[in-house]
Amino acid sequence: MRPMAPLTRRTAVAALLLAPLVACGGEPRGTAEFCEELRSSTALLTDTSDPAALVETYRRLDSRTPLRIKDEWREITLLLERIVSFDSTDAEATQAIIADALRARASLDAVAAWAESTCKVTLARPSATPPPSDTVALTDGPDTTPFEP
């Protein structure tokens, strides 16, 4: 019996590696499947009243996100995990979260645009800025205090 040619061997290996995907019904990160998951999870993805549930929903969808937005979705998921668990009384931690949120803005925009154009789902972006630990009162009118040099 003569040995298999390298191309045939490569083809056999590729077929063995792809067989589980075909047996499971296709690509695990398929767009149609993800869009269906996104539609059924929209309420959870836009409800910020339960931060833990929001993060869990992003985590659950993270393993199913299509490759086109995989990195952006992952960045948002990690950001939400940090926002939920950071210490708002720590000024450095607060500044770090704000910086992370500003860096993630492009990912938030990309995922929202992709969901709208591909899945016809409008995602309200989760707040990417933590609530302030202290509030500052703002006045409605102009400052009428005389200027003293």
Stockholm file with secondary structure:
# STOCKHOLM 1.0

chainA/1-149         MRPMAPLTRRTAVAALLLAPLVACGGEPRGTAEFCEELRSSTALLTDTSDPAALVETYRRLDSRTPLRIKDEWREITLLLERIVSFDSTDAEATQAIIADALRARASLDAVAAWAESTCKVTLARPSATPPPSDTVALTDGPDTTPFEP
#=GR chainA/1-149 SS CCCCCHHHHHHHHHHHHHHHHHHTTSCTTCHHHHHHHHHHHHHHHHCCSSHHHHHHHHHHHHTTCCGGGHHHHHHHHHHHHHHHHSCTTCHHHHHHHHHHHHHHHHHHHHHHHHIIIIICCCCCCCCCSCCCSSCCCCCSSCCCCCCCC
#=GC SS_cons         CCCCCHHHHHHHHHHHHHHHHHHTTSCTTCHHHHHHHHHHHHHHHHCCSSHHHHHHHHHHHHTTCCGGGHHHHHHHHHHHHHHHHSCTTCHHHHHHHHHHHHHHHHHHHHHHHHIIIIICCCCCCCCCSCCCSSCCCCCSSCCCCCCCC
//
